[in-house]
C-alpha cells in the first residue's frame, strides 16, 4: 500500500479509503509566473504545494494536484504579463477549472475541501470557482460539502514578521520574488534558487492605482518588487513553521478534526 498524502500517488482504492475515513483534501491554486532572474517560473506551484503537504501530514489530509496556471499577473503584485514565461488564465476560465475540480471531488465522496491560494491574483476568482462548485454539488443533491479558502501567507505570526523585517514589513504584494518567497524556495527547492542573481533594482515605488497599458518603467526591470537579499533557508523555516502550525489549527477547528 502506498502511504502518501499526494492524491496523484495513490491508487483509486487507496484514495477511496482515505476519503471514506474523512480525510480533508487540500487544493493548491498556483500559477506559472515570473519571479525574477533568481527564481523559477513555478514558485507559485512549489510553495503552496509544500505548505499543503506538511499541513496534510499534520491533520490526516490529502493534497490534490496543484492547479499550475493562475489568473493574470498584475504589475503591482506579480510584475505583469509582459515577462516571458508568465502564462495565465482568464478569470472565468480559472474559476471554471476550480469549479470542475470541486465538483469532481465532491462526486467521489470528498466532503471537506481546502482551497489554498498560492498566487496573489487567484484570490477572488477562486471564490467564484468555489461558489460555482458548491452550487453544482447542491444541484446534484450533495449539500454537505464543507470548504475553506485562504492565502497561505496570511498565516504568519506578527513576531515572525518583526523578526524578518525589523525596519517594517513592506506588505504581501511587494514581497513578490523577494525575501519571503526566496527564503521559502531556499528551504523547499534550493537547487532551483540562484541567489547570486538576485537583483538590487527594488523595492518598487508604485502609485495606489493601476495603469493600462503599463507604462515603461512602471515595474522594476527584474520583476522583483522588493528585496531578495538576506534570504536564507533558515528564514524559510521560520515561515513554514508558522504556516503549518496556524493553518493546521484552523483546519482542525473548522472541520472538527
DOFI-413412 format. One line per 8 residues: number of its first residue (from 0); their letters; for each residue x, y, z of N, C-alpha, C. Coordinates in nm, 4 decimals. Layout:
DOFI-413412
NUM> a> X Y Z X Y Z X Y Z  ... .
end
This chain:
DOFI-413412
0> xxxxxxxx> 0.0840 -0.1194 0.0000 0.0000 0.0000 0.0000 0.0877 0.1246 0.0000  0.0568 0.2202 -0.0863 0.1309 0.3459 -0.0932 0.0820 0.4369 0.0186  0.1746 0.4852 0.1001 0.1400 0.5772 0.2077 0.1878 0.7166 0.1689  0.1019 0.7924 0.1062 0.1369 0.9252 0.0560 0.0218 1.0202 0.0820  0.0545 1.1471 0.1036 -0.0510 1.2483 0.1160 -0.0907 1.3030 -0.0204  -0.0167 1.2659 -0.1245 -0.0474 1.3184 -0.2569 -0.1488 1.2283 -0.3268  -0.2617 1.2849 -0.3581 -0.3689 1.2128 -0.4260 -0.3190 1.1452 -0.5530  -0.2327 1.2127 -0.6268 -0.1843 1.1606 -0.7552 -0.0970 1.0365 -0.7403 .
8> xxxxxxxx> -0.0490 1.0096 -0.6199 0.0378 0.8935 -0.5970 -0.0383 0.7736 -0.5428  -0.1685 0.7883 -0.5205 -0.2496 0.6804 -0.4654 -0.3249 0.6070 -0.5763  -0.3536 0.4810 -0.5531 -0.4466 0.4097 -0.6402 -0.5885 0.4528 -0.6039  -0.6845 0.4185 -0.6895 -0.8212 0.4615 -0.6580 -0.8753 0.3953 -0.5306  -0.8435 0.2668 -0.5029 -0.8930 0.2122 -0.3756 -0.8300 0.2806 -0.2535  -0.7028 0.3178 -0.2647 -0.6376 0.3875 -0.1532 -0.6992 0.5253 -0.1324  -0.7238 0.5958 -0.2419 -0.7908 0.7254 -0.2329 -0.9296 0.7096 -0.1721  -1.0055 0.6129 -0.2201 -1.1410 0.5901 -0.1710 -1.1413 0.5634 -0.0206 .
16> xxxxxxxx> -1.0453 0.4837 0.0269 -1.0402 0.4500 0.1692 -1.0102 0.5720 0.2547  -0.9187 0.6555 0.2101 -0.8838 0.7744 0.2876 -0.9997 0.8740 0.2924  -1.0699 0.8883 0.1806 -1.1844 0.9791 0.1776 -1.2968 0.9251 0.2662  -1.3171 0.7936 0.2629 -1.4205 0.7335 0.3471 -1.3905 0.7542 0.4948  -1.2612 0.7665 0.5287 -1.2207 0.7902 0.6670 -1.2313 0.9369 0.7059  -1.2712 1.0226 0.6112 -1.2934 1.1640 0.6416 -1.1778 1.2569 0.6137  -1.0805 1.2137 0.5346 -0.9641 1.2984 0.5071 -1.0048 1.4256 0.4331  -0.9615 1.5424 0.4819 -0.9830 1.6652 0.4043 -0.8880 1.6683 0.2853 .
24> xxxxxxxx> -0.9307 1.7302 0.1781 -0.8481 1.7406 0.0578 -0.8065 1.8864 0.0386  -0.6760 1.9069 0.0241 -0.6195 2.0395 0.0008 -0.5961 2.0578 -0.1485  -0.6442 2.1691 -0.2016 -0.6255 2.2009 -0.3433 -0.5425 2.3280 -0.3551  -0.4115 2.3148 -0.3859 -0.3279 2.4340 -0.4031 -0.3598 2.5020 -0.5369  -0.3717 2.6343 -0.5324 -0.4046 2.7126 -0.6510 -0.2828 2.7962 -0.6889  -0.2079 2.7491 -0.7874 -0.0802 2.8106 -0.8207 -0.0839 2.8981 -0.9447  0.0322 2.9149 -1.0054 0.0469 2.9959 -1.1263 0.1808 2.9640 -1.1899  0.1918 2.9989 -1.3176 0.3192 2.9939 -1.3885 0.3533 3.1384 -1.4204 .
32> xxxxxxxx> 0.4469 3.1946 -1.3434 0.4664 3.3399 -1.3437 0.6118 3.3732 -1.3128  0.6618 3.4783 -1.3753 0.7983 3.5211 -1.3494 0.8198 3.5531 -1.2023  0.9366 3.5168 -1.1530 0.9774 3.5511 -1.0167 1.1230 3.5980 -1.0162  1.1510 3.6895 -1.1091 1.2850 3.7451 -1.1141 1.3853 3.6513 -1.1783  1.5107 3.6964 -1.1894 1.6141 3.6142 -1.2537 1.6724 3.5065 -1.1632  1.6367 3.5078 -1.0347 1.6976 3.4134 -0.9399 1.6048 3.3005 -0.8976  1.4762 3.3073 -0.9385 1.3792 3.2059 -0.9006 1.3091 3.1507 -1.0249  1.2579 3.0277 -1.0179 1.1921 2.9674 -1.1338 1.0501 3.0180 -1.1534 .
40> xxxxxxxx> 0.9946 2.9862 -1.2682 0.8580 3.0263 -1.3016 0.7540 2.9524 -1.2173  0.7935 2.8439 -1.1534 0.6993 2.7622 -1.0788 0.6946 2.7879 -0.9294  0.7402 2.9035 -0.8845 0.7380 2.9352 -0.7405 0.5972 2.9211 -0.6831  0.4972 2.9718 -0.7555 0.3609 2.9717 -0.7032 0.2949 2.8342 -0.7099  0.3660 2.7368 -0.7657 0.3255 2.5969 -0.7565 0.3988 2.5299 -0.6403  0.5294 2.5517 -0.6334 0.6110 2.4846 -0.5317 0.5724 2.5239 -0.3896  0.5475 2.6522 -0.3662 0.5247 2.6973 -0.2287 0.3911 2.6505 -0.1708  0.2773 2.6733 -0.2373 0.1538 2.6225 -0.1770 0.1496 2.4708 -0.1693 .
48> xxxxxxxx> 0.2132 2.4033 -0.2661 0.2180 2.2575 -0.2606 0.2968 2.2112 -0.1390  0.4107 2.2765 -0.1127 0.4921 2.2414 0.0031 0.4204 2.2654 0.1343  0.3477 2.3768 0.1421 0.2704 2.4061 0.2628 0.1602 2.3019 0.2801  0.0865 2.2736 0.1732 -0.0233 2.1773 0.1811 0.0267 2.0383 0.2195  0.1393 1.9980 0.1664 0.1942 1.8669 0.2004 0.2155 1.8540 0.3508  0.2760 1.9551 0.4106 0.3065 1.9495 0.5536 0.1803 1.9583 0.6394  0.0863 2.0419 0.5985 -0.0381 2.0507 0.6744 -0.1175 1.9211 0.6616  -0.1210 1.8640 0.5429 -0.1934 1.7383 0.5229 -0.1369 1.6278 0.6109 .
56> xxxxxxxx> -0.0060 1.6221 0.6232 0.0547 1.5218 0.7120 0.0127 1.5458 0.8568  -0.0001 1.6719 0.8935 -0.0328 1.7049 1.0325 -0.1777 1.6738 1.0675  -0.2687 1.6839 0.9709 -0.4121 1.6694 1.0016 -0.4751 1.5457 0.9394  -0.3951 1.4624 0.8734 -0.4504 1.3430 0.8115 -0.5245 1.3700 0.6832  -0.4746 1.4650 0.6025 -0.5405 1.5019 0.4788 -0.4686 1.4525 0.3553  -0.5214 1.4902 0.2407 -0.4632 1.4599 0.1116 -0.4425 1.5902 0.0343  -0.3474 1.5879 -0.0591 -0.3200 1.7041 -0.1436 -0.3552 1.6695 -0.2877  -0.4533 1.7377 -0.3425 -0.4894 1.7198 -0.4829 -0.3818 1.7837 -0.5710 .
64> xxxxxxxx> -0.3710 1.7406 -0.6968 -0.2737 1.8030 -0.7870 -0.2939 1.9543 -0.7935  -0.1852 2.0258 -0.7835 -0.1885 2.1721 -0.7849 -0.2304 2.2241 -0.9220  -0.3194 2.3212 -0.9234 -0.3533 2.3880 -1.0491 -0.2368 2.4802 -1.0846  -0.1676 2.4554 -1.1971 -0.0420 2.5259 -1.2239 -0.0536 2.6585 -1.2966  -0.1738 2.6939 -1.3421 -0.1943 2.8220 -1.4098 -0.2925 2.9045 -1.3284  -0.2637 3.0338 -1.3160 -0.3475 3.1207 -1.2348 -0.4054 3.2356 -1.3146  -0.4780 3.3216 -1.2432 -0.5344 3.4409 -1.3052 -0.4223 3.5391 -1.3393  -0.4472 3.6290 -1.4298 -0.3467 3.7179 -1.4882 -0.2591 3.7876 -1.3838 .
72> xxxxxxxx> -0.1294 3.7839 -1.4077 -0.0334 3.8555 -1.3240 -0.0549 4.0056 -1.3391  -0.0579 4.0756 -1.2266 -0.0743 4.2202 -1.2273 0.0578 4.2879 -1.1902  0.0879 4.4035 -1.2511 0.2178 4.4674 -1.2282 0.2485 4.4933 -1.0819  0.1502 4.5364 -1.0032 0.1776 4.5774 -0.8653 0.1830 4.4620 -0.7661  0.1572 4.3391 -0.8141 0.1668 4.2248 -0.7233 0.2410 4.1055 -0.7823  0.2640 4.1075 -0.9139 0.3347 3.9955 -0.9747 0.4272 4.0344 -1.0879  0.4329 4.1635 -1.1182 0.5190 4.2082 -1.2270 0.4457 4.2278 -1.3573  0.3434 4.1461 -1.3816 0.2646 4.1634 -1.5029 0.2861 4.0550 -1.6057 .
80> xxxxxxxx> 0.2045 4.0626 -1.7099 0.2011 3.9589 -1.8127 0.3123 3.9693 -1.9162  0.3871 4.0792 -1.9160 0.4849 4.1008 -2.0235 0.6127 4.0209 -2.0059  0.6377 3.9673 -1.8879 0.7612 3.8913 -1.8659 0.7506 3.7540 -1.9323  0.8514 3.7151 -2.0100 0.8481 3.5853 -2.0776 0.8298 3.4693 -1.9794  0.7431 3.3763 -2.0179 0.7187 3.2591 -1.9342 0.5964 3.2704 -1.8468  0.5448 3.3909 -1.8277 0.4229 3.4085 -1.7499 0.3040 3.3699 -1.8385  0.2374 3.2611 -1.8010 0.1252 3.2083 -1.8800 0.0045 3.2000 -1.7877  -0.1021 3.2729 -1.8216 -0.2139 3.2892 -1.7295 -0.3470 3.2517 -1.7921 .
88> xxxxxxxx> -0.4472 3.2401 -1.7065 -0.5835 3.2111 -1.7483 -0.6719 3.3332 -1.7266  -0.7766 3.3455 -1.8083 -0.8792 3.4447 -1.7797 -0.9477 3.4074 -1.6488  -1.0035 3.5065 -1.5816 -1.0702 3.4809 -1.4538 -1.1817 3.3787 -1.4699  -1.2584 3.3887 -1.5776 -1.3679 3.2950 -1.5992 -1.3157 3.1532 -1.6165  -1.2090 3.1386 -1.6956 -1.1507 3.0061 -1.7175 -1.1006 2.9474 -1.5873  -1.0270 3.0272 -1.5109 -0.9713 2.9793 -1.3842 -1.0825 2.9357 -1.2891  -1.1853 3.0181 -1.2760 -1.2939 2.9845 -1.1835 -1.3659 2.8572 -1.2273  -1.3769 2.8348 -1.3583 -1.4433 2.7141 -1.4060 -1.3581 2.5897 -1.3826 .
96> xxxxxxxx> -1.2267 2.6035 -1.3917 -1.1386 2.4911 -1.3590 -1.1555 2.4533 -1.2119  -1.1546 2.5550 -1.1240 -1.1750 2.5297 -0.9813 -1.3107 2.4645 -0.9585  -1.4137 2.5166 -1.0252 -1.5479 2.4586 -1.0133 -1.5493 2.3111 -1.0491  -1.4870 2.2782 -1.1620 -1.4914 2.1404 -1.2103 -1.4171 2.0459 -1.1157  -1.3041 2.0902 -1.0612 -1.2290 2.0048 -0.9684 -1.3107 1.9802 -0.8420  -1.3705 2.0858 -0.7880 -1.4536 2.0709 -0.6675 -1.5707 1.9773 -0.6948  -1.6339 1.9949 -0.8078 -1.7472 1.9091 -0.8437 -1.7033 1.7634 -0.8554  -1.5905 1.7398 -0.9214 -1.5413 1.6036 -0.9373 -1.5063 1.5388 -0.8044 .
104> xxxxxxxx> -1.4382 1.6144 -0.7179 -1.4025 1.5600 -0.5865 -1.5273 1.5304 -0.5051  -1.6238 1.6215 -0.5120 -1.7473 1.6002 -0.4376 -1.8212 1.4754 -0.4811  -1.8215 1.4479 -0.6111 -1.8904 1.3295 -0.6618 -1.8184 1.2010 -0.6241  -1.6928 1.2119 -0.5827 -1.6177 1.0939 -0.5405 -1.6030 1.0869 -0.3894  -1.6914 1.1567 -0.3190 -1.7013 1.1370 -0.1755 -1.6331 1.2388 -0.0875  -1.5567 1.3308 -0.1459 -1.4886 1.4322 -0.0643 -1.5932 1.5243 -0.0013  -1.5822 1.5458 0.1293 -1.6767 1.6326 0.1986 -1.6074 1.7452 0.2752  -1.4775 1.7465 0.2706 -1.4006 1.8547 0.3317 -1.2928 1.8962 0.2328 .
112> xxxxxxxx> -1.3002 2.0198 0.1867 -1.2025 2.0671 0.0888 -1.1457 2.2007 0.1323  -1.0156 2.2177 0.1078 -0.9453 2.3396 0.1470 -0.8756 2.3961 0.0242  -0.9184 2.5139 -0.0206 -0.8533 2.5820 -0.1319 -0.7429 2.6708 -0.0754  -0.6197 2.6463 -0.1183 -0.5046 2.7194 -0.0669 -0.4449 2.8029 -0.1797  -0.4649 2.9334 -0.1709 -0.4190 3.0259 -0.2754 -0.2688 3.0463 -0.2635  -0.1975 3.0239 -0.3754 -0.0533 3.0432 -0.3773 -0.0087 3.1501 -0.4749  -0.1038 3.2229 -0.5308 -0.0765 3.3281 -0.6298 -0.1725 3.4417 -0.5986  -0.1188 3.5589 -0.5725 -0.1979 3.6698 -0.5199 -0.3245 3.6954 -0.6005 .
120> xxxxxxxx> -0.3122 3.6919 -0.7329 -0.4252 3.7275 -0.8177 -0.5344 3.6204 -0.8228  -0.5083 3.5033 -0.7669 -0.6089 3.3965 -0.7666 -0.7176 3.4183 -0.6610  -0.6996 3.5169 -0.5754 -0.7859 3.5289 -0.4579 -0.9348 3.5305 -0.4931  -0.9798 3.6281 -0.5725 -1.1233 3.6406 -0.5973 -1.1753 3.5424 -0.7014  -1.1025 3.5116 -0.8092 -1.1525 3.4065 -0.8982 -1.1703 3.2719 -0.8282  -1.0903 3.2457 -0.7245 -1.1068 3.1197 -0.6509 -1.2370 3.1196 -0.5717  -1.2786 3.2364 -0.5233 -1.4079 3.2464 -0.4539 -1.5207 3.2114 -0.5501  -1.5128 3.2644 -0.6721 -1.6146 3.2350 -0.7724 -1.6179 3.0862 -0.8046 .
128> xxxxxxxx> -1.5002 3.0255 -0.8237 -1.4945 2.8832 -0.8533 -1.5523 2.7991 -0.7413  -1.5221 2.8362 -0.6181 -1.5747 2.7634 -0.5032 -1.7262 2.7759 -0.4975  -1.7766 2.8964 -0.5161 -1.9214 2.9179 -0.5125 -1.9915 2.8359 -0.6202  -1.9359 2.8351 -0.7409 -1.9969 2.7597 -0.8502 -1.9917 2.6096 -0.8236  -1.8794 2.5635 -0.7699 -1.8663 2.4212 -0.7413 -1.9658 2.3745 -0.6372  -1.9792 2.4505 -0.5296 -2.0749 2.4149 -0.4245 -2.2180 2.4215 -0.4766  -2.2449 2.5194 -0.5636 -2.3783 2.5333 -0.6210 -2.4139 2.4106 -0.7043  -2.3186 2.3641 -0.7857 -2.3467 2.2483 -0.8699 -2.3620 2.1218 -0.7870 .
136> xxxxxxxx> -2.2837 2.1075 -0.6812 -2.2985 1.9907 -0.5944 -2.4355 1.9898 -0.5279  -2.4813 2.1056 -0.4830 -2.6147 2.1130 -0.4235 -2.7216 2.0754 -0.5260  -2.7019 2.1208 -0.6485 -2.7955 2.0858 -0.7567 -2.8028 1.9353 -0.7760  -2.6876 1.8690 -0.7546 -2.6789 1.7238 -0.7728 -2.7125 1.6462 -0.6457  -2.7616 1.7170 -0.5447 -2.8046 1.6505 -0.4234 -2.6980 1.6326 -0.3179  -2.5830 1.6958 -0.3376 -2.4732 1.6871 -0.2401 -2.4648 1.8220 -0.1686  -2.5207 1.8284 -0.0484 -2.5323 1.9560 0.0222 -2.4458 1.9624 0.1473  -2.3638 1.8600 0.1713 -2.2883 1.8553 0.2961 -2.1387 1.8788 0.2777 .
144> xxxxxxxx> -2.0989 1.9344 0.1632 -1.9577 1.9690 0.1435 -1.9213 2.0876 0.2323  -1.8136 2.0729 0.3087 -1.7586 2.1827 0.3882 -1.6323 2.2335 0.3186  -1.6126 2.3640 0.3161 -1.4991 2.4202 0.2438 -1.4332 2.5331 0.3219  -1.3035 2.5451 0.3016 -1.2256 2.6590 0.3490 -1.1491 2.7147 0.2293  -1.1178 2.8428 0.2347 -1.0387 2.9072 0.1286 -0.9548 3.0167 0.1912  -0.8239 3.0171 0.1631 -0.7382 3.1201 0.2219 -0.6076 3.1310 0.1444  -0.5332 3.2386 0.1737 -0.3981 3.2575 0.1211 -0.3003 3.2107 0.2287  -0.2089 3.1229 0.1936 -0.1215 3.0631 0.2958 -0.0361 3.1668 0.3666 .
152> xxxxxxxx> 0.0000 3.2753 0.2971 0.0922 3.3734 0.3562 0.0283 3.4565 0.4670  -0.1046 3.4474 0.4821 -0.1690 3.5199 0.5916 -0.1456 3.4516 0.7267  -0.0976 3.3286 0.7252 -0.0775 3.2523 0.8479 0.0671 3.2651 0.8951  0.1008 3.3838 0.9432 0.2347 3.4133 0.9960 0.2181 3.4959 1.1220  0.2906 3.4604 1.2234 0.2827 3.5340 1.3495 0.3467 3.6720 1.3345  0.2898 3.7688 1.4025 0.3421 3.9052 1.3982 0.4878 3.9102 1.4405  0.5227 3.8328 1.5427 0.6605 3.8352 1.5901 0.7577 3.7783 1.4862  0.7086 3.6868 1.4009 0.7940 3.6348 1.2939 0.8196 3.7421 1.1895 .
160> xxxxxxxx> 0.7157 3.8159 1.1518 0.7348 3.9250 1.0553 0.8269 4.0322 1.1115  0.8134 4.0628 1.2403 0.9019 4.1625 1.3019 1.0463 4.1142 1.3024  1.0624 3.9855 1.3199 1.1972 3.9261 1.3193 1.2577 3.9311 1.1799  1.1739 3.9081 1.0774 1.2208 3.9089 0.9393 1.2420 4.0503 0.8859  1.1582 4.1429 0.9317 1.1616 4.2797 0.8797 1.1704 4.3785 0.9956  1.2866 4.3906 1.0568 1.2996 4.4829 1.1718 1.2706 4.6278 1.1364  1.2819 4.6631 1.0076 1.2537 4.8001 0.9650 1.1106 4.8176 0.9155  1.0296 4.7131 0.9260 0.8902 4.7216 0.8843 0.8597 4.6327 0.7654 .
168> xxxxxxxx> 0.7493 4.5588 0.7729 0.7062 4.4691 0.6664 0.6519 4.5503 0.5494  0.7039 4.5296 0.4263 0.6585 4.6095 0.3117 0.5201 4.5729 0.2607  0.4661 4.4590 0.3027 0.3350 4.4146 0.2559 0.3473 4.2971 0.1606  0.2451 4.2143 0.1589 0.2486 4.0909 0.0797 0.2684 4.1176 -0.0681  0.2000 4.2188 -0.1226 0.2102 4.2446 -0.2661 0.3545 4.2709 -0.3086  0.4247 4.3556 -0.2350 0.5618 4.3898 -0.2725 0.6605 4.2781 -0.2431  0.6183 4.1769 -0.1693 0.7090 4.0668 -0.1396 0.7183 3.9656 -0.2533  0.6664 3.9990 -0.3693 0.6758 3.9098 -0.4847 0.8213 3.8869 -0.5234 .
176> xxxxxxxx> 0.8647 3.7591 -0.5212 1.0010 3.7189 -0.5573 1.1056 3.7799 -0.4654  1.0620 3.8214 -0.3487 1.1525 3.8899 -0.2564 1.1882 3.7988 -0.1393  1.2073 3.8565 -0.0206 1.2643 3.7793 0.0893 1.1794 3.6599 0.1297  1.0477 3.6766 0.1391 0.9632 3.5664 0.1852 0.9646 3.4490 0.0877  0.9342 3.4757 -0.0372 0.9285 3.3667 -0.1350 1.0658 3.3065 -0.1601  1.1677 3.3899 -0.1618 1.3023 3.3374 -0.1861 1.3475 3.2485 -0.0710  1.3194 3.2890 0.0512 1.3582 3.2080 0.1671 1.2838 3.0746 0.1680  1.1546 3.0768 0.1373 1.0798 2.9513 0.1328 1.1301 2.8603 0.0216 .
184> xxxxxxxx> 1.1661 2.9174 -0.0926 1.2213 2.8350 -0.2004 1.3581 2.7786 -0.1623  1.4355 2.8536 -0.0868 1.5654 2.8029 -0.0419 1.5479 2.6869 0.0556  1.4338 2.6860 0.1247 1.4017 2.5740 0.2131 1.3513 2.4536 0.1338  1.2575 2.4777 0.0412 1.1892 2.3690 -0.0275 1.2616 2.3183 -0.1520  1.3125 2.4097 -0.2324 1.3756 2.3720 -0.3602 1.5046 2.4502 -0.3807  1.6027 2.4307 -0.2930 1.7262 2.5110 -0.3009 1.8001 2.4961 -0.4332  1.7822 2.3814 -0.4993 1.8522 2.3593 -0.6260 1.8000 2.4494 -0.7375  1.6840 2.5119 -0.7161 1.6248 2.5998 -0.8179 1.6491 2.7474 -0.7895 .
192> xxxxxxxx> 1.7176 2.7780 -0.6806 1.7423 2.9177 -0.6427 1.8845 2.9561 -0.6788  1.8998 3.0636 -0.7541 2.0322 3.1182 -0.7879 2.0440 3.2547 -0.7196  2.0737 3.2507 -0.5919 2.0683 3.3722 -0.5108 2.1685 3.4762 -0.5572  2.2757 3.4333 -0.6225 2.3742 3.5291 -0.6727 2.3172 3.6152 -0.7855  2.2037 3.5742 -0.8430 2.1386 3.6517 -0.9487 2.0277 3.7421 -0.8946  2.0087 3.7421 -0.7640 1.9049 3.8280 -0.7058 1.9366 3.9738 -0.7356  1.8429 4.0481 -0.7947 1.8700 4.1858 -0.8377 1.8643 4.2850 -0.7214  1.9041 4.4050 -0.7510 1.9034 4.5125 -0.6497 1.8295 4.6358 -0.7020 .
200> xxxxxxxx> 1.7344 4.6148 -0.7961 1.6642 4.7299 -0.8542 1.5341 4.7624 -0.7804  1.5072 4.6963 -0.6689 1.3879 4.7248 -0.5900 1.4232 4.8033 -0.4657  1.3260 4.8359 -0.3832 1.1857 4.7995 -0.3992 1.1133 4.8899 -0.4972  1.0039 4.8368 -0.5504 0.9221 4.9156 -0.6428 0.8555 5.0312 -0.5690  0.8288 5.1359 -0.6419 0.7604 5.2526 -0.5855 0.6338 5.2771 -0.6667  0.5309 5.1993 -0.6375 0.4074 5.2048 -0.7153 0.3125 5.3120 -0.6620  0.2327 5.3709 -0.7503 0.1217 5.4552 -0.7037 0.0100 5.3644 -0.6514  -0.0933 5.4219 -0.5985 -0.2034 5.3429 -0.5434 -0.3121 5.3179 -0.6479 .
208> xxxxxxxx> -0.2701 5.2926 -0.7717 -0.3639 5.2630 -0.8792 -0.2908 5.1854 -0.9872  -0.3669 5.1239 -1.0777 -0.3111 5.0529 -1.1927 -0.3170 5.1425 -1.3158  -0.2304 5.1139 -1.4130 -0.2290 5.1859 -1.5403 -0.2386 5.0872 -1.6553  -0.3205 5.1194 -1.7566 -0.3343 5.0355 -1.8753 -0.3245 5.1237 -1.9992  -0.2358 5.0927 -2.0928 -0.1317 4.9908 -2.0857 -0.0263 5.0275 -1.9814  0.0503 4.9297 -1.9406 0.1501 4.9518 -1.8365 0.2615 5.0409 -1.8914  0.2881 5.1559 -1.8276 0.3924 5.2461 -1.8774 0.5317 5.1838 -1.8641  0.6196 5.2228 -1.9492 0.7591 5.1772 -1.9405 0.8180 5.2241 -1.8077 .
216> xxxxxxxx> 0.8859 5.1341 -1.7400 0.9489 5.1671 -1.6133 0.8567 5.1575 -1.4930  0.7310 5.1192 -1.5149 0.6350 5.1089 -1.4050 0.6755 4.9983 -1.3075  0.7280 4.8881 -1.3615 0.7699 4.7717 -1.2829 0.9221 4.7611 -1.2895  0.9900 4.7282 -1.1785 1.1348 4.7045 -1.1855 1.1675 4.6062 -1.2977  1.2736 4.6333 -1.3713 1.3075 4.5527 -1.4884 1.3291 4.4062 -1.4548  1.3705 4.3778 -1.3327 1.3980 4.2398 -1.2925 1.2708 4.1613 -1.2654  1.1592 4.2304 -1.2364 1.0368 4.1639 -1.1960 1.0284 4.1371 -1.0470  1.1326 4.1709 -0.9726 1.1344 4.1550 -0.8269 1.0841 4.2861 -0.7663 .
224> xxxxxxxx> 0.9809 4.2792 -0.6834 0.9147 4.4016 -0.6397 0.9707 4.4611 -0.5118  1.0419 4.3817 -0.4318 1.1050 4.4368 -0.3108 1.2519 4.3976 -0.3114  1.3000 4.3341 -0.2075 1.4422 4.2996 -0.1972 1.4559 4.1540 -0.1563  1.5365 4.0783 -0.2312 1.5581 3.9360 -0.2011 1.6841 3.9129 -0.1194  1.7713 4.0131 -0.1135 1.8945 3.9973 -0.0373 1.8625 3.9654 0.1092  1.9406 3.8776 0.1670 1.9195 3.8387 0.3053 1.8315 3.7158 0.3203  1.7858 3.6600 0.2103 1.7043 3.5388 0.2153 1.7890 3.4196 0.2569  1.7332 3.3342 0.3400 1.8017 3.2113 0.3819 1.6987 3.1011 0.4018 .
232> xxxxxxxx> 1.7464 2.9770 0.3972 1.6589 2.8637 0.4254 1.6111 2.8669 0.5697  1.6939 2.9187 0.6593 1.6525 2.9284 0.7994 1.5306 3.0192 0.8130  1.5315 3.1312 0.7429 1.4158 3.2206 0.7463 1.2947 3.1535 0.6831  1.3194 3.0750 0.5799 1.2110 2.9991 0.5201 1.1500 2.9017 0.6196  1.2333 2.8430 0.7048 1.1825 2.7509 0.8058 1.0984 2.8233 0.9099  1.1382 2.9460 0.9465 1.0558 3.0247 1.0396 0.9147 3.0418 0.9822  0.9104 3.0775 0.8543 0.7810 3.0983 0.7891 0.7019 2.9679 0.7811  0.7682 2.8609 0.7394 0.6998 2.7334 0.7236 0.6443 2.6834 0.8565 .
240> xxxxxxxx> 0.7199 2.6996 0.9624 0.6717 2.6577 1.0944 0.5410 2.7290 1.1295  0.5354 2.8600 1.1026 0.4127 2.9360 1.1288 0.2987 2.8890 1.0382  0.3273 2.8760 0.9086 0.2243 2.8345 0.8141 0.1603 2.7027 0.8586  0.2440 2.6040 0.8889 0.1925 2.4711 0.9210 0.1160 2.4720 1.0530  0.1720 2.5355 1.1540 0.1062 2.5365 1.2853 -0.0277 2.6093 1.2802  -0.0297 2.7268 1.2204 -0.1514 2.8084 1.2210 -0.2582 2.7543 1.1269  -0.2182 2.7063 1.0097 -0.3161 2.6501 0.9165 -0.3725 2.5193 0.9719  -0.2861 2.4350 1.0280 -0.3335 2.3081 1.0852 -0.4357 2.3346 1.1953 .
248> xxxxxxxx> -0.4081 2.4332 1.2788 -0.5011 2.4659 1.3871 -0.6353 2.5125 1.3312  -0.6312 2.5940 1.2266 -0.7549 2.6441 1.1669 -0.8367 2.5316 1.1041  -0.7684 2.4405 1.0333 -0.8388 2.3290 0.9688 -0.8996 2.2367 1.0735  -0.8242 2.2070 1.1782 -0.8789 2.1222 1.2849 -1.0025 2.1868 1.3484  -0.9951 2.3163 1.3699 -1.1076 2.3868 1.4316 -1.2313 2.3831 1.3435  -1.2157 2.4169 1.2168 -1.3313 2.4299 1.1291 -1.3926 2.2954 1.0901  -1.3098 2.1919 1.0822 -1.3600 2.0607 1.0405 -1.3776 1.9643 1.1582  -1.3478 2.0102 1.2781 -1.3655 1.9258 1.3936 -1.2754 1.8047 1.3966 .
256> x> -1.1535 1.8191 1.3501 -1.0598 1.7067 1.3427 -0.9876 1.6897 1.4766 .
end
